[in-house]
């Protein structure tokens, strides 16, 4: 996280990752609030240097969550 301070977060509500909770299948931003947040933050950090300075460390931490698999839904590819 910001300033290099480590932390542990636990997501215990299946609504954060319903596909993974039920069937060990990757979630998408359409099925998972957590995947949607990750996807949105990744978009933000690629927009400009201010967004990158504000959100890069959070995006990196969320992308690297142990035991959470997500992918972009095929319907979302190529969106503007």
SVG drawing of the C-alpha trace seen along z (x, -y; Angstrom):
<svg xmlns="http://www.w3.org/2000/svg" viewBox="-23 -14 31 40">
<polyline fill="none" stroke="black" stroke-width="0.4" points="0.0,0.0 1.0,-3.6 4.2,-4.1 5.1,-0.4 3.0,0.4 1.8,4.0 -1.6,5.2 -3.9,8.2 -7.5,8.0 -9.9,10.8 -13.0,10.9 -15.5,13.2 -18.8,12.3 -19.5,14.5 -20.9,11.4 -17.3,10.2 -16.5,13.3 -19.6,15.5 -18.2,17.7 -15.0,18.5 -16.9,19.1 -19.3,21.6 -17.3,23.3 -13.7,22.1 -14.2,20.4 -12.7,17.0 -15.0,14.0 -15.5,11.1 -16.4,7.4 -19.9,8.4 -20.2,11.1 -18.0,9.8 -17.9,6.4 -14.2,7.1 -13.3,7.8 -15.2,4.7 -13.2,2.6 -9.9,4.1 -10.8,3.5 -11.9,-0.1 -8.7,-0.9 -6.6,0.6 -8.3,-1.7 -7.7,-4.7 -4.0,-4.1 -3.6,-4.0 -5.4,-7.3 -2.9,-9.8 -0.1,-10.4 -2.3,-11.8 -4.5,-8.8 -1.5,-6.6 0.0,-8.3 -3.2,-8.0 -4.3,-4.5 -1.4,-2.4 -0.4,-0.9 -4.0,0.1 -4.5,1.5 -1.3,3.5 -2.3,4.9 -5.8,5.9 -4.5,7.5 -2.2,9.7 -4.9,11.1 -4.0,14.6 -6.7,17.1 -8.8,14.7 -9.0,15.4 -10.7,12.9 -10.7,12.1 -12.3,9.5 -15.6,10.7 -15.6,11.2 -18.5,8.8 -16.3,6.1 -13.4,6.4 -12.8,3.4 -15.0,1.1 -14.2,-2.6"/>
</svg>
